[in-house]
Structures are given as C-alpha cells and as structure tokens.
Amino acid sequence: MHAKNSTLIKRGLNRLLTAVFAALSIGSYAQTYEFEGGTLSGGANIQGCDACSGSIVGNLGQGGAVTVSANVAAAGWYKLQLFYATGDARTIRMTAGSAPGIAIPCDPSGGWSTAASKYIQVYLNAGTTAIVWDNSIGYAPNLDKFTLTPVGAPQTQIISFGTDNQVVYDLDNKTYDVYFNGTKVVVAATASAYGNNSNISTGYTTAAYSSESFTDNIGSGTKHTITLTGGFTNDMKQVFYTYDDKDYLAVQVALTGTGANCYKMIPLTSYQVAPNLGSGDTRAVFVPYDNDAWIRYNAYPLNAANFTASEVTNIYNNDSRTGLVIGSLNHDHWKTGVTVSGGSSQTAYVQVIAGWGKSDITRDLRGHGWVSVGQSLCESPKIMINANNDWREAFEEFGSANAALNPKYIYDWTAPKPMVWNSWGAMQTSINLAKSKAVVDFFADDCPAFRSEDGTMYVDLDSYWDNMTDAQLAEFVNYCHSHGLKAGIYWAPFVDWGMFNRPVEGSSYQYNQCWTKVNGGQQTLDGAFAMDPTHPATKLRIDYFINRFHTAGFDMIKVDFLTHASVEADSYYNYQVHTGMEAYKEGMQYLIDAIGDDMLVNAAISPNMATGPFAHTRRIACDAYSGIGDTDYTLNSTNYGWWQNQMYDYLDADNIVFGNVSEGQNRARMLSGVVTGFLMSGDDFSVSGPWQAKAQNLLQNELVMDVARKEMKWRPADGNTGNAAGKIFYTRENDTVYVAVFNYLAGSSTLNIPVGRIGLGAGSHNTKELYSNTTGTFSDVFAVTLPGSDAALYAIYGGLLDTGSAIANSSLSYTYPNPTNDHITVHFADALSGEANFAIHDLAGKQVWSATLNVDGSESPAIQTSSLAKGFYLLTVTAQGKTQNFKFIRN
C-alpha cells in the first residue's frame, strides 16, 4: 500500500516537472500585471475592490489613464486576459508602445465591485513595452489586472481565396485570421451563439476541417467547414464560403443538434480589424436600418468611431480609397448589427451581431426573436468580408452580392427610368379630383418634356387620395391615360392610423385582433399602430385595397411605413414566425402577390436591405422638400448609401419641390434627384405660382433631362463628410464624364477638384455646364465656383479618362433651343462637311418631316418646327456613315 502510494507520488512529480520544464522551455507561463502598480495620469486613481486581486484603478477615460510596463522575452503574439469591473457597458483602449491602439468593449461585470474578464490577442516586441490604457472619447471601466501568455505555434488550417488572400484557422485556439494581399486584416476572430446556452468557439475542445463544392446565385466555389465539438451540448460549425472568381469571402456560424435555436449569433468578433489603410483620413460608416425619422448616415473618423451600424459597415481611407466592407448577405430571419469601436486611426474592434436591435435605429422596443425554434440547425446570416483598393467598389460589390442572394420576388422592371409627380410634396391634404386633373393638364400641355425615355410619366396620388370616391379615382386614372400619362396611388399596408377598435376593411375581424403586440401592448411608430403582417385580417385588408386600386386601373403604387411590418413582437399570428424579419418577408410576399405584375412599386419608409426583393424603386431618404437643407439631407444618404442602386432598379431623392425658394436651391434639389436615381416632382401645379415657370424651365432643360433619363449610376467623389452630404458626384458614359457639384453653404464657395477624384486623367478637358449651356476648359484641376445654396451639372469631354474608373457616356452634340417654338439647330461635337439626312419622328414612331441639308461646320441649318404639334420628338441625323439621335420638345 505504501509502495503503491510512493510510486503514484513519483509519477505525479515527474508529470508536474515535465509540464513545468515544457512550459518554461517555450515561455508559455502567464505573467500578471496589477494596474495599481502602474503610472496614473489625468485624474485616474486607486480604489478599493473586495472582489479584485487587490486594489483597482478607476476614473479612467476622458483624460484619465494608467500606463503599465510589460516585459516579454520574445517578440510575438500574446493572449491578454483583462480583468475589469463596470456597472454599465464601457470601452477601454489599449496602446502597446508605438503600435496602433486596440479598443476593448467591456460588458457590465455585475457592478463596480464585481470583476469580469475577457481575452484578446496582442503583438508585443521583445523587451519592455509601455502599455497605455485610456479612452479619449468616453469613460472606461475600472481595471484590476491583466495577464500575458505567449501564443505558441498552433496547428492551422489554411483556406485560400481570390488573389493572395487566405483564412488561417487556429485549430487549437478556435480563432481565425483573414489575410488580404498577404496582410493580416482580421486578427484572432471568434464566433459565438446564444440560445439555451452561451456557445463560444474558444470554449470547444476539438476542431475538424472539411470542404465541399457549392454553387449559389453569386457563383461557384468551396464551402469550408470547421466543426467544433466538446465542451458544449451543441456542436458549432464555422463556415467559410470562397468563390472561384471573387476576392471576397463570406463567413457564417451555425449550431447543430437538439435545441440549437438561438436569439443571437455572432459569426465574427475581432479586437483588431486593421485593413492596411495607411496614413490619411480614415473613416468608418454608420449605416441606418431604414430611412425614417430623418436618420442620417455618418462617416466617423475611425479613431472616434463607436457605433453599431445596421447590416453593414465600411472601414476605409478617403485619401487612398482603400477600404474594407463587413456586412450581412441574408435578411430572411435576422436583423444584423455591425459594431465598430475605433482603437486608433488604423484599427478597430468589430463585432457582427445577428439578433440585434435598437429602438432609435431598428425601431424595436423588445429583444430579437428566436431563430430555428424546435429545429436541429440554426445558422447566422452569411457575412461578407471584402477588402478593396476602392471602398466604393467594395460597397457596390456588397450591394450586388445582396441582390444575387436575395433575388427579386417582384416582377422584373424592363421599362425605362420613370419620371413621377407626387402629391405629398406640396398639395398634401388638399387633394381632390379637380386639382389632380389640373396637374395632369399642366404636365400634358405645359411641361411635355418631363418624360422618361419612352415618353411616359406617372402622376401619383399620395396620402389623402381617399378624399375621392372610387368612381372619382377611376375617372382620374382615365383622365391620365387619355392624356398619355400613367396614374399612381399610395398606401401603407401595415399600419393603422385610426388606432381604435373597429372592423377591418374587407374582413370579419376587428383591428384589435391584428395589432402587433409588443411587451403586452401596441407599438406606436410614426403616429400609427403596427399591424401583424402574418394575420389574416392584415392580408384580407391588403386584398381589399389592392383590388380597389386594380379596379380603378392604377399603374403605380407607392407603399409606405413598411418598417412597421418588421418590428420584433411578443408573438405573431403565424406561430411559425418568431422574428421581425420573418414577419416582414411573409407580409411583403403577400403584398407583392396581391399587387401582381402590372404596377410600378415604389417603397418609401422601409428597411434598406430587406426591401430589395419587393420593390422596383425606393426612397433613399424620406420627408424632403424644397430647401438646400433637404438636398443636404437626401444627398447624405446618397453619398453613403448610393450602392443600394445595385439592389433596386432605381432610387429616388423624395419630393423635388421648387416652391418659392431660390433658383439655386431649385437646381440643387433637382440635381439631387438626377444623382440619386430618378426625379419625383412635387409642386402643386393645380394652382398658379412661380413653381410653374420654374418647372417649365428646369424640367424641360433638355441637356439636363437627357442626363436624368440615362441609365447611369453615380458615385460620390469623397466620403469624408461625417453626417453631411458630399459636394461632388460623378458618372461616365462612353467618352464623357458628368460631374454634379453642390454648395450647401449660404455664401459663395470654390472647389478645386483634382481630375483623378472624378475619373479623369491628365490633359486638357472641355466642359459644358448643362443648366446654363456655358462652356470652358481646364487641365489637371477642375475649379468650380458656385453661389451660395446652388448646384451645377457639368459634362466633361476631351483629354484622357482614368481607365481604372469602373463607371461608365455621350457625345456632346446637342440641339438648341430646347424646348423650342419655331425652329431648332443641331450643334455637332465633331464638325461636318457635306450633306446630311435629317428626319423627325413623333413618339409613335411616325415620320413627320425629313430633308437632306448641307452642313459646313459645327452648326446645322435652322430646322423649322412651327408646324409641329406640341409634344416630344426624336430628330435623327445621318452623315458620314454615323447616325445621331436627339430628343426635343415643341412647346
């Protein structure tokens, strides 16, 4: 008995000594540093803490800091465990020597005397490094101690993608790094899932790799799966999707097994996202969930960023344009937030949270619902990670990937870009049949150039259309059609403005049966109750109203306040629906099925991303009217959300109201629509006022309208404006670059625009300002001086184009005057010599005039138009083997 005990003791000592010597030989022992032993500054002080390892350092942040010197034998990566205490969520920023700072968000620990800890990885040089702990933009948690443990050489799985890109998965520690162009951009990312248990990738004991081919709507590639087992009831899968011809990847986390359902899944948490930005103006973009309540995008300086964006963010350098997009590609089940906390101008903490909501962003008043209830597989959204030399291209690739993975449920739009008038701009509550007909008369008789490429235009009745009877609505539609126009209507399918109990139209239900229940009561948003989109009463009500619109013969519908359908609820009528996004999808599919395939669908207030499959066009920002402030507001959204034009056929900048404001503000407001997508006029043209003459002038300026009709997509030149709008947008078609320039200030302003910022190369360039029809030249730097509250639209041609620019234009031949009364002349960009064949056709394609004329130079002979009826015409000129087409209006 004693001999056996002696043998066991020897074996135990041998094992212990072997472990100690092994640890010492690789330096894997932990070093502990107490914060109270550091150097305090800026008001930081030592406080008592019964639950800590000793005292604790408090009053950190807003100038308060503590510096602790750490000494390590070898350079390399170290696992740092930070012990802290805080009663609310706070962030500490750690800067090790000259390395970029690292932001460390700290969840509440349970109180100021209760310690908690979290792990990060940090790279340290050999020797002594001064580590500074502070927070310049907010208050920090109290700090107890930290430990450092060397990270040994792990067993890794390499996943290659694109050109010189790879994921390096640490099979020992269950973290992953992402490299782009050989540079580590995402450091030691982890995954987690929260449901019946809290499952964290680093807590699993075993990791195994497998792969298989896959194909989705983006393309073909390889699905790489790391299966984590041991340590938790449910197994975890970390999935990496790489594509054969893409330089980006998608990541995902999943739980498997009984009880796998979750209310939150986090496929990526990294304390060091460092996209190799270099020096310059580095930014991170806050992206809103919807376009309600005058919410704005914001491009924060990276070192001051501390926000959660909806679905996606972009971390970039505005000077070099290098950028990194991280965002969700699926929206059927989850609302996703992307938290960014800047550690420095080069690095940020990033966490992607599926199952996120915030009352002033997603409009939710309760927590996110559960996904995959009762199922054995629960998956997060796929999350794109995309580094690109141009942050704008990265955003556009993100939008394009979203469009591919969330294809159109609505029918395909094949007609040209629409032109629309909407009553809410100025007429608003005073709408009636006589006024509506008067608007039709105005556009038919006095503003015939405000038309799309196929000569159509929509006259759209907004809220308060129910001032009219169904018979009057049908009469209005017929009146539009008889004047060659199309008719639009408005409706909010998922809100109850009455907010009192009564019968639901088209059903035997009462309204109190289909109000969305949130925390036991109704949710009021924008002055209306949200309605459960899965309830039969809501669906019967949709049938009732859409049938009325079909019976009247409407060609377009503007649907509004769609965010109400996506709020998280206590429960839904459809017991298989558990989240706001699931409810939204069911409601929108039913709505689009009811609308059918014969109406243009324009979404107003609505989720940015999830609405993509269900609308042809969407408002970029809501409730904008006439002033320069409205232009700044809408173009803020265009400047940072333009990439959604990959998901919708067209975006719009809301009501373009000329009203009584200055001509400059009118130009800016109109140009905001051109840059954003399509034009939606909004003045009350049923009554006399200066807006009528302004519309006849601006909406019939054929040089500007020709650009407005084109199927071109504009880009911002810069992304350094915070929550304000950019001043410069540009696009290209063939050999012409179009540049829109805005001045939001009250006084005159001059912009000096380097040619490279607008897709031009070096050399001499010719310009034409299209509002004024004035010409000029410049080289290298394009200088534009604008009066206060004004805008200009330039066509630039000649010289060299930047062949690296991915955006696409026209010869600057044109007709004048346009609109015209008695004659029109053609100006040719390239002078002609000899005979040319001229022909004029009406919109029906009928030739109404033709002649062979001699042209000597850049100007054609005057062509008489006094015998033509008022309307829209196409002039065709064929000379020297080349045919050119020109649209003009006979007033």
N, C-alpha and C positions, 0 to 999 in steps of 0.2 A: 504494500500500500504506500509506504513512504517512498520506495524506489520509483513507483509509478508517478507520484506527485513530483519527485525531483526531475524525472525525465520531462514531464509536461512543462515544468518551470523553465528548464533549459531550452526546450523548443520555443517557448514563448519569448524568452530573452533573445534567442537567435533571430526570430522573426522581427522582433522590435528593432534590434540593432541593424538588421538588414534593411528595414524600411527607413530608419534614420539615416544610415550611410547613403542609401539611394537618394533620399531627399536632399541631403547635403551635397551630394555629388552633382546634382543638377540644379541646385539652388532653388528648390521648389517650396521651401518653407515660407510661411507668411510673416511679413513684418507689420507691426502695428504702430500707428502714429496717433497720439491723442491731440485733439485740436487745442486743448487748453495749454499745451506746450508750444504752440506756435506764436507768431508775432501778430498782435492785434493792431488794427488801424481803423480810423474813420468811425469811432464810436462802438465798435464791436467790444463785447465784454464777456467775462466768465460768469456763468450762472450755475446754481445747484441743479442736480437731476438725480433723483433717487434710483431711477431705472437705468442709468447710464453706467459706463465703466469708471466714471469718476465725475468730474465736472463737465459742463457743456458750454460751448461758445454760442452766444446769442447776439441779437441786434445786428445781424448780417444783412447785407443788401443796402441799396440806396446810399452807398459810400462806406458802409461797414464791411470789413474784410479781415480774413485771417490767412497768414502765409505759413506753410509748414514745409520744411526741407526734408526731402526723402532721398535716401541713398541706396542705390542698387549696384550690384556688382557687374551686371551685363546689360547691354542695350537690348531692348526687345519689348514684346507686348506683355503687359501685366494685367491680371484680374484685380480690379479695385473694388472692395466691398466698403460702401459708405454707410455709416450708422448716423442717423439723424432723428430729430423729433420735431413735429409740427402739428398744429391743430387744424390747419387748412392746407390746401394744395399750394405749394410754393416751388420755386426753381432756384437751384444753386448753380453757379457757373464756375468751372474748374479750369485753370490755365496752368499747364506744366511747362515752366521755362518759357522758351520762345515759340512753343507750339501753339496752334490755334486753340481757342477756348472750347470747352465742351459744356453744353447745357444739360443739366440733370434735373428733370422734373421730379418732384417728390410728393407722393400722395400723402394725405393725412395719416399720421402714425398712430392716432388714437389719443393724442393730446400732447402738450408741451413737456410732459414728464414721462412719456412713453416712447421708447426708442423703436425704430424700424430700420431696415437696411435694404440696399439694392446694389446690384453688381453692374459694373461697366468694364470695358477694356480700354487701357491707355498705353500708349507707347512712351517709354522713358529711355533716355540716353544713360550710359554708364556714368556712375559718379553721383554727385549731389545735384538735385533739381529742386528749385524753389517752386512749390505748387500754391497758387493763389486761389482762394475760394471767396467769391463775392457774387453780386448781382446788380448790375448798373441800372436795370430797368424795373426793378421791383424788390420786394422784401423776400428774404431767403429763409429756409428752415434753420433751426438751431443744429449745430454739428457736434457730435460726440467723438467719433474716431473714424479712421479708415485703415484697412489692411491692404497690403500688396502681396500678390502671389504670382510668380512667373508663370506664363503660359507656355507649357512645353510644346514640342513639335507634335502636333496631333495627327491622327490618321484622317486623311481628307478624301473627298470625292470631288473631282473636277468636272464641271459642266460647262462646255464651251458653247458660245453662240455668236453670230454675227462675225465681225472682223476684229480679232484680237480682244474679244470680250469673254468673260467667264464668271461663273459662280464657283467659289471654293467653299464646300460644305465641310465643317469641322464635325466629323462623326463622333468624336469624343465629347466635345462640349455642346453639341447640338446648336451651333450658331452658323451663320453663313456670311461670307463677304461677297460683294459684287464688284467686279473689275470692268471698266470700260477703257479701251485703248491702252491696256496694261496698267491703269491707275486704279487703286482701290478707292471706290466711290462710296460704297456702303460697308460699314465695319461692324462685324460681330452682331448681325441681326438675329433676333429671336422671334418666335411665334408663340401665341397663347390662345386659349379658348375658354370661355366662361359659360357654364350651364349648371348642371348638377354638381360639378366640381370645377376647380380652377386648374386647368391643364396648361403647363408651361413647358416649352420644348426642352429647356435646360434641365428639367427635372426627370426626364426619361432616362432609362439606363442603357438602352440598346438602340442603335440606328442601323438600318439596312437600306441599300440603294437598289432601285430597279428602274427600267425605262421601257418605253413603248412608243411606236409611231402614232401620230394623231393628225387629224385634219379638222379645221373649223373654218368659219367664214373669213378669217384673216388669211389663212394659208395652211400649209403642211409643215410639220416639224416633229420634235421629240418631246414627249411628256416624261419628265424626270421626277421620280417619287422617292422621298426619304421617309421610310416607315419607322416611327418611333414606338417602342414598346417598353413595358416595365416601369413601375413607379406610379401608374395611374390605372384607373378602371378602364378607361377608353384609350385605345391607341390613337396616335396622331400621325397624320400624313402632311409633310411639307412638299408641295408640288411646284415644279419649275417648268414652265412652258417656253420652249425656244423654237423659233421659226427658221426655216431654211434660208429665207431671203430677208430677214429683218435684223436690225442691230439693237432691237429691244427684246425684253422678255416679260413674262407675266408670272407672278408668284401667287400661291394660294395655300391656305391651311385648311385641314379637314379633320374631323373626329369620326371614328368608326366604333361600332358596337352598340349594344343596348343603352338607351339613354344618352345618345350622342347630341341631342338637341341643345342649342346654345342661344343666348340672348346677346352675346358679344364675342367676336372673333378678331384676333389681331395677327394678321399674317406677317407684319413687319414692325419691329421696334429696333431702332438703332440710335445710339447716343452720338454717333459720328457719321453723318452723311456729309461727305466732302467731295463735291463734283468737280474738283480741279478747276475752280473758277478763275484763279489768277487774281491779280490786283485790279482794282477798278470798282465800279458801282454795282455791288452785289445785292440781290433782292430775292424775296420770296412772296408769292402771290396768294392772298386770301381770295377764295372763290366762294360766292354765296350759293345757297341751296336753290333759291328761286329768285324772282325779280320783284318781290313785294316790299312794301314799306320803305321805298326809296333806298334800299340797301345798296351798298357800293362795293365794288372790287377794291382791293388795296394791295399795292406793291410795296411791302415793307422793306426797309434796309435790313439785310439779313441779320446783322448783329443786334437788331432791336425786335426781330420777329418773335411773336409769342401768341399764336392763334391756332384755331382748328378750322381748316377750310373744308368745304363740302365737296366730297368725291375726289378732288384733285388739287395738287399744288404744283408750282414750277419754281425751282430754285436756280437762279441764273445770274449772269454778269451782263448788265445792259451795255457795257462798253464793247466787250469782245463778242457778246451774244451767246456764249457757251451756256448751256442750260441742262437741267435735269427735271423731267416730269415724273411724278409718282401719283398714280390715280387709279380709281376703280373702273373696271370694264363691264360690270354686271350690276343691274339695278332691279332685278325681279323680286328680291327678298329683303335686301339690306339697304339702310341708309348708312353711308360711309363718311367718316371724317378723317382728315389728314392733319395731324398736329405737327406744327413746326415751332421749335424754340431755338433761336439762333444762339450758338455758343460764341461765335465770332463772325467776322466778315467772310470766313471761309468754310465754316462747319455749322451743322445744325443737328439737334435731336429731331428725329422724325418717327412718328408712330401712326400707323394706318389702323383705324378702328371701324370695323363693320359692326353696326349696332350702336350708332352714335346719334345723338340729338341734342338740340339746344333751343330753348323757347324763342330766342330772337333771331335764329338762323333757320332751323328746320320747322319752327312754329309748333313744336311738340311740348306738351305740358306734362307728359309722363314718359317713363322709360321705354326703350325699344322693346318690341315684342320678341318672342322666341321663334327660331327658325328650325325646321325639320322636327316639329313636335311628333313624338311617337315613332320616329324613324331611326335607322341604324347608321345613317350617314348625314353629316352636317358639314357643308362647305362654305367657306368665305367667298366673297367675290374674287375674281382674278384681278390682280393689281399689276398694272404696267409700271415697269421701271425703264426709263428711256432717256439716255444721255445723248445730246446732240450738239453740234457746233453752233446751231441757231435755236435758241429757246422757242422761237415762234414755230419753227418747223416741228419741234418736239410736241408742242401743243396741238398742231394740226394733225400729226400722226396719232395722237391720243384721240382726237375727235373722230378721225377716220376709223380707228380700231373700234371705237364705241359704236359707230354706225354699222360696222360689219357684224359685230357680235350681238347687236340689238337691232335687227333689220326692221324695215318699215312694216307695220301692221296695217297702216292706212294704204290706200291705193297710190301707185306711182304718179307723181305730178309730171306731166310731159309738156304742158303749155309754157309759154314764155313767162318771164318775171312779171308778176302782177303790178298794176297801179291801182290804188284804192283811195276812196274818200270815206271817212268815218265820222259819224255824227257827234261822238263824245268830245271831239276837240273843242267845239265852241257851242254847237246847238244844244247839246246835253238834254236836259229835261223837257225842253220846249218842242220836242219833235212831234210832227203831225204829218198828215198826208200832203197838204198843200205845200208845206215847207220842203218836204222830201222831194216832191215833184219839181220844185223850183231849183233845187240843187242839180237834179238831172238836166233841167233846161240849161243851167249855167255851163255844165261840162259838155253837153251836146252842142250848144250853139256858140258859146263864148270862150271855151278852153278845149278845143278839139285835139290839141297836141299832147294832152296829158293821157297818154295811152301806152299800153305795152307794145311789144314788137308785132303782135298780131292785131293791133288796133282795138283791144278791149280795155275796159276799166270797170271796177266794182264800186258801186255806191252802197255803202254798208251802214245799216241802221243799228245803232248801239242800244244800250240800256234805255228804257222808256219807249221802246218800239210798241209796247203794249198800250200806249195811248191810242193806238189804232185798232180797229176791229180786224178780224181775219179777212173780211171782204176788202177792206182798205189795204191790207198788206198785199193781197193778190193783185189789187189794182196798181199798187206801187211797183210790184215786180213786172207786170205787163208794160207799165209806162217806161221802166228801164229798158226792157227788151225792145220796145218799139223805137227807142232812140239809140239802139246799137250798144247799150250798156248792160252790165250784169248787176244783179241785186244781192246784197249781203244782209245777214241778220246776226244778232248777238244773243248769247245765253250763257248762264252759269249753272251747269248741270248738277253740282254737288254742294250747293249752299241753299239755305233757307233764310231769305231776307225778312220774312214775317216774324219768325221766332215766337210764334204762339201756336197752340194746337188747333188743327183744322184738317179737313180731308185733303189727302194728297191727290193732285190732279191726275186723272187717268187711272185711278186705283180705288180700292175699297179700304185702304189703310189711312191712318192718321199720321200727321207729321211727327208726333212724339214717339212713334214707333220706329222711325228711321233716322232720328238724330244720332250722330256719333256720340257714344258715351265715353267720357274721359274723366277719370278719377270720380266716377259716380254721377257726373252731371254732363251738361252740354259744353262743348268748346266753342266759344265765340271768337271768331277771327275776322277782321275787317268788317265788323258790324253785322255778321251773319253766323248762324249756326252751321257747323259742318254736318253733312249728311253721310250716312254709311253707304259707300258705293257698292257694297255687296247685297244690300237689302232689296227685296222685290219691289217695294214701294218706290225706291230711287230709280230702279230700272223701268218700272211702268211709267213713271213721270218722264223719263228720257223719251220713251216711245211716244208719249202724248205730245210733247213739244216738238220733237223732230218730225213727227207726222204732220203737224201744223205747218212747219216750215217747208216740208216737201210739197204739201198740197198747194201752198201759195206759190211754189216754183222758185225758191231762192237758190242761188248759185254758189253762195259762200256762207260760212258761219264762223264767227269769232267766238271762241269758248274761253271763259274767264274763271278766275278764282279756283283753278284746278288743284292748288296746293291743299285745299280743304279735304280732298279725297285721299291725301297721303298721310294724314296725321295718325300718330300712334294712339290706339284706342284700348279701352278695357277689354273689349271683345268685338267681334263682327258677326253679322247675321250668318254669313258663311263660316261655319265653325272650323273649316279647314284653313281659313285665313287668320294669320296671327300677327302680321306686321303691316305698317302703313304702306310700304312698297307693294306688298302682295295685294292689299285692298285697292291701291291705285291702279295696278295693272288690270285687275278684274273690271273695275269701273270704266277705265279708258277703253278697253277692248269692247265692252258692251256699247259704249257711246259711239265708237267708230263703226261698229257693225250696224247700228241704227242709222247713222248718217249715210252710209253707203259709199258709192264711188262716183258721185256726181256733184260734190261740193268742195270748194277750196276751204281747208280748215286752217284757221289762224289761232294759235294759242296765245293768250295774254298772260296773266299771272299764273305761273306754273313752275314745277321743278325744272331746273336747267337740263338735267341729263335724262331723267326717266321719261320725259315727254317726247323725246326724239322719235320713237316709232309711231306716234299717234297724231302728228301734225305736219302739215306742209311748211308752214311758216310759224315763227314765234317771235314775240316781243323780246328785245334784248334788255330793255328796262321800261318800267311802267310809270304812267302818270307824268308825262312830259308834254309841254305845250309850245309856247312861243319864244320865251326869252333865251338869252345866252346861257343862263344858268341851266335851263332844260337841255341845251346842247351839250354843256359840260357833263351833266349827269348821265345822259344816254351814251355819250362817247367814252366816258369812263368804263362803262360795261363793254362797249365795242373794243376799246383798247386792250382789255384783258380777257374778254370772252368771245372775240371775233371767231375763234377756232370752232365754235359751235355751228358755223356755217357748213362744217363737214357732216353734221348730223341732221340738219334741216335743209329743205330746199332753199329757203330764204329766211333771213332775219329782218326785223324792222325796228325803226327807232321811235315808234309810237307816233302820236299825232303831230303833224307838222302844221302848226298854226302861225299864220302871218300876222293877223290881228292888227294892232296899232303900233307895234314896235318898229324899230329902225330897219332900213333896208339891209344893213349889215347883219343884223340878227336874223332876218329872213333868209339871207343867203346861207348863214351858218346852219340854221335849222334844216333847211332843205338839203344842204350838203351832208349833214349828219345821216340823213336817210339814204343818200347815194352811197356813202361809205359803209353803212351798216348792212344794207341789202336792198330793200325796196321802199318806195315812197308811199306814205299814207297821209294824204292831205286832210286838214281838219277844220278849216274855217267854215262859218255859217254863210254859205253862198246863196241862201234864200233871201237875204237882206242886203241892201246896199251898204258899202263901206270900202275903205281903202284896200282891204284884203282882196277884193275882186280884181282890181287893176294889178295888184302885186302878183296874184296868181296867174293872170293872163301874161304877165311879163316873165316871171320866173319859171312857171310850169310849162311855158311854151318856148323857152330858150332852147332851141334845137341842139346847140352844141352841148349844153349840159344834159338835156334829156337823152341825147344819144348815148352819153356815158351811163346815165341812170338805167337805161334799158339793157345794157350789156350784161352778159352772164359772167362778170368778172368778180373776183373775190379780193377784197382789200386786206392789207396788213398794216399794223402800226409800225412806225419807224422806230419807236423807242418804247421802253417800259419802265420809265424812271419817275412816274408822276404821282406815286402814292395812291390816294383815293380820288385824285383829279383825273381829268381826261388828257390824253395825248394831243399834241398840236399838229402832228403830221401823220398822214396815212397815204399809202400809195399802192398802185397795182400796175400791171403791164398787159398790153395786148399787142402781139406782133412786135412792131418796132417803136411803139410809143409807150412812154411811162406817164401815167396820170398821178398827180400829186394833189392831195387836198390839204390845205393849211388853214388852221383856225387860230384866232386870237380871242381868248376868253376875258382879257383884261379890258378895263374901261378906256384906257389910253392906247395910243399907237404903239406897235411893237414890231421889231425887226428880228427875223430868224435867219441865221446863216447855216444852211443845210449842206453838209458835205455830200458829194454825189454818191458816195458809197452807201450812205444811210438810206437812199431811196432807189437802190438797184441800178445806178448808173456807173459807167466807167469814166475815165479821164477823157478830156477833149472838149470841144466846143459844142454846146447844145442850144437848140432853138426852142422857144416856149411860146405857147398861146394860153392866155388866161381866158377861160371859156365863158365866164359870166359877162366880161366886158369886151371880149373878142379883141384883146390887145396882144401884141407880140413882143418878143425880146430875145436876148441871147445871154449865155453865161458859160463859164468854164470852172470846173473843179468844185466851186462852192456856189450853191443856189441861194441868193439873198432875196428874201421876201419881206416886204414891209406892209403891214396891214393896219388900217384904222382900228380903234377900239371896237370890241364886240362885232367882229366881222370874220369873213372867211373867203377863200379864193380856191378855184379849181384850175390846175394847170395841166396842159398836155405838153410833154417834153419829147422832142424828136431830134434826130441828128446826133452825131458823136457816137460813142461806144456805149453799149449796155454791159452791165455786170452779168456775165454769162453764168455766174454762180447763183443768181437770183432765181428762185423757183416759181415766181409768179409771172403770170402771163400778162396784142393791141392793134391801132388802126392808122392808116394813112391820114394825114391831116388835110385832105381835100375836104371842102365843105361848101354848103350853099348859103347865100345871103341875099336879101334879108330873109329871116326865117323865124317866125311866121311872116307870110307875105300877103299883099293885096293884089298888085297888078303885074309884078314881074319878079323873076328870081335869076341869080347869077351863080355860076359854079366857079369856085376858086380851086385850082388844081395844085397839089403839093409839088408835082413834077410838071414843068411847063410842057405844053403840047404844040405841035406844028402840023397843021393839015386838017383834013375832015374828021368829024366825029359824029356818031349816030346818037341822037337823043330821043328818049321816049318817056312818057309819063303814064303811069297806071294808077287806078284807084285801088281802094282796099280790097275790092272784089277781084282784082287782077285784070280788070278791063283796061285796055289801052285807050287813053283819051286824047293823046297827042303824040306826034313823032315828027322828027325832022333831021336832016343832015346839015350840020353847021360847020363853018370853018373856024378853027381855034388857032390863034397865034399868040402863045404865051401862057400865062397862068390863069387868065380870066376868060370865061366863055362869053359869047354874046348874051345879052339880056333875053330871057325867055318869058314871053307874055303868059300870065296866069289869070288875067281878069275874067276870062270866060269860064273858068273852072268854078264849080260849086264849092262852098265852104267844106273843108274836111282835110283828111290826111292822105298824102300821095307819095308815090315812090317814083323818083327820077332815076333813070338808068342811062349811063353814058358809056359808049364803047368806042375806044380809039386805040390805035397802035397795038391791037391784039389784047387789050386789057379792058375789062368791064368794071365800072364802079357804080355803086348804088347809093342814093341819097334820099332820105325821108324829109318831107317838108309839109308845112301846114298852110292851107289857103284860108285866111281869115274872112 
